[in-house]
Amino acid sequence: MMGLAWKRRYLLYGVPRTGKSNIIAVMANFLGYDIYDLELTKVQSKPELLNLLMKTSSKSIVVIKDIDCLVNLSNRSQVPQAVAPQSYSDPSVPDTARSGEDGNNTTITFSELLDFPDSLRSCCGSERIFVFTTNHIEKLDRALLQSSRMDMDICMS
C-alpha cells in the first residue's frame, strides 16, 4: 500500500544567537529525523539540487541556513549569485567559482529555489521537513514569504 508523502516548510528568522539552529536539532531529536544541512553555495545546478534531495532519508529535516546571505533573492530576472557569508567561505575556492562569474550557470535560479521543495522528487520520501533560516527577513523576496511557500514563519527573539 502506498501512503501519501507529506512535507512541511518552516522559516525561522531573528537576530543571530536566538536559537534557530538549536530548535532544528530539538525537532530532529524529538521526531527521530535525520538533519541535512544543504549548502547552496556548493550546488551547481537544478539537477544536482534534486539529486541531493533524493539522497536524503525518508524522515529528514532539510536545512537551508542564512537564506538571505547565500542567494541574492532580490532580483528574479537574473540568475542569482551565490555569496557565501564569512563563516561559510572556503578560501580554496576562487571567488569566480562561488559567484558564477565564469560564464557558466553555476548557481540555481530564484525560481528553482522556490520550486525544489514542491518538486515531484521531494514527494518520493515519506516525511520531509524543510527549514529555512535567516537573520534578515526583510531582505527576502515576498515570493518566498507567501503562505503557499512556507507553512509557518517563526520569529526567534
VMD Tcl script that draws the C-alpha trace (Angstrom):
set ca {
  {0.00 0.00 0.00}
  {1.35 3.38 -0.95}
  {0.92 6.21 1.55}
  {0.80 9.88 0.80}
  {4.04 11.73 1.30}
  {3.99 14.96 3.22}
  {6.34 17.83 3.73}
  {6.39 20.95 5.81}
  {8.28 24.19 5.22}
  {9.28 26.47 8.05}
  {11.07 29.79 8.06}
  {12.95 30.59 11.27}
  {14.02 34.19 11.50}
  {15.50 36.55 14.05}
  {18.70 38.13 15.18}
  {21.81 35.94 15.49}
  {22.19 33.69 18.55}
  {18.45 33.30 19.23}
  {18.43 29.51 18.90}
  {17.40 28.90 15.28}
  {19.89 26.05 14.86}
  {19.11 24.68 18.30}
  {15.39 24.42 17.57}
  {16.18 22.41 14.43}
  {18.28 19.99 16.49}
  {15.48 19.69 19.06}
  {12.92 18.98 16.31}
  {15.13 16.27 14.80}
  {15.84 14.67 18.18}
  {12.17 14.69 19.20}
  {10.96 13.28 15.87}
  {13.88 10.91 15.31}
  {14.67 12.56 11.96}
  {17.99 12.96 10.17}
  {19.26 16.50 9.54}
  {20.69 17.51 6.16}
  {22.38 20.90 6.02}
  {22.09 21.97 2.38}
  {24.94 24.29 1.41}
  {23.57 26.20 -1.59}
  {26.96 27.66 -2.46}
  {28.07 24.13 -3.40}
  {25.07 23.38 -5.64}
  {25.87 23.93 -9.32}
  {22.51 23.22 -11.00}
  {18.88 22.23 -10.54}
  {19.56 18.55 -11.35}
  {22.30 18.50 -8.70}
  {19.91 20.05 -6.19}
  {17.24 17.46 -6.94}
  {19.78 14.62 -6.77}
  {20.88 15.81 -3.33}
  {17.26 15.80 -2.24}
  {16.85 12.23 -3.49}
  {19.76 11.14 -1.28}
  {18.06 12.25 1.92}
  {16.32 9.71 4.12}
  {12.55 9.43 4.12}
  {12.32 11.01 7.57}
  {14.53 14.05 7.29}
  {14.88 17.72 8.01}
  {16.50 19.60 5.12}
  {18.04 22.82 6.41}
  {18.98 25.86 4.34}
  {20.68 28.28 6.71}
  {21.05 32.02 6.18}
  {18.99 32.08 3.00}
  {19.38 35.86 2.87}
  {23.18 35.56 2.65}
  {23.50 32.53 0.39}
  {21.38 33.57 -2.57}
  {20.58 37.00 -3.97}
  {16.80 36.83 -3.92}
  {16.09 40.47 -4.63}
  {16.24 40.28 -8.45}
  {14.34 37.43 -10.07}
  {15.12 38.45 -13.65}
  {18.75 37.44 -13.34}
  {20.41 34.24 -12.20}
  {21.24 34.93 -8.56}
  {24.82 34.90 -7.44}
  {25.61 32.58 -4.58}
  {27.53 34.51 -2.00}
  {28.97 32.68 0.95}
  {28.88 34.51 4.27}
  {32.18 34.90 6.07}
  {31.61 31.92 8.32}
  {30.98 29.58 5.36}
  {33.62 30.96 2.98}
  {36.05 28.43 1.60}
  {39.37 30.13 0.83}
  {40.37 27.28 -1.50}
  {37.50 28.12 -3.88}
  {38.18 31.11 -6.15}
  {35.67 33.97 -5.93}
  {34.56 33.43 -9.53}
  {33.56 29.84 -8.79}
  {31.43 30.96 -5.87}
  {29.72 33.78 -7.73}
  {29.15 32.27 -11.15}
  {31.17 34.95 -12.95}
  {32.92 32.46 -15.19}
  {30.04 32.49 -17.68}
  {28.64 29.09 -16.71}
  {25.37 28.60 -14.87}
  {26.95 27.70 -11.56}
  {24.06 28.66 -9.33}
  {20.43 27.77 -9.08}
  {17.86 30.37 -10.08}
  {15.32 32.00 -7.80}
  {12.55 30.01 -9.42}
  {14.41 26.73 -8.90}
  {14.97 27.58 -5.26}
  {11.26 28.25 -4.76}
  {10.17 25.13 -6.62}
  {12.55 22.47 -5.31}
  {10.58 21.64 -2.12}
  {7.47 21.24 -4.29}
  {9.13 19.17 -6.97}
  {7.86 15.69 -7.74}
  {11.06 14.18 -6.39}
  {10.56 15.80 -2.99}
  {7.38 13.76 -2.60}
  {9.14 10.42 -3.06}
  {10.05 10.11 0.58}
  {7.63 9.60 3.40}
  {8.14 12.67 5.56}
  {10.33 15.71 4.95}
  {10.63 19.00 6.75}
  {12.32 21.94 5.03}
  {13.67 24.60 7.36}
  {14.98 27.90 6.04}
  {16.71 30.32 8.41}
  {17.50 34.00 8.09}
  {18.76 36.80 10.28}
  {17.18 39.41 7.98}
  {13.65 38.54 6.90}
  {13.31 41.99 5.33}
  {15.92 41.04 2.69}
  {13.88 38.09 1.38}
  {11.74 38.33 -1.72}
  {8.00 38.40 -0.99}
  {7.50 35.28 -3.15}
  {9.48 33.26 -0.63}
  {7.34 34.56 2.22}
  {3.95 33.67 0.70}
  {1.79 31.36 2.78}
  {1.76 28.90 -0.12}
  {5.58 28.64 0.12}
  {6.02 28.40 3.88}
  {3.75 26.54 6.24}
  {4.89 28.67 9.14}
  {7.13 31.66 9.80}
  {8.58 31.59 13.29}
  {10.21 34.66 14.82}
  {13.02 33.68 17.16}
  {13.64 36.55 19.56}
}
mol new
graphics top color blue
foreach p $ca { graphics top sphere $p radius 0.5 }
foreach p [lrange $ca 0 end-1] q [lrange $ca 1 end] { graphics top cylinder $p $q radius 0.2 }
display resetview
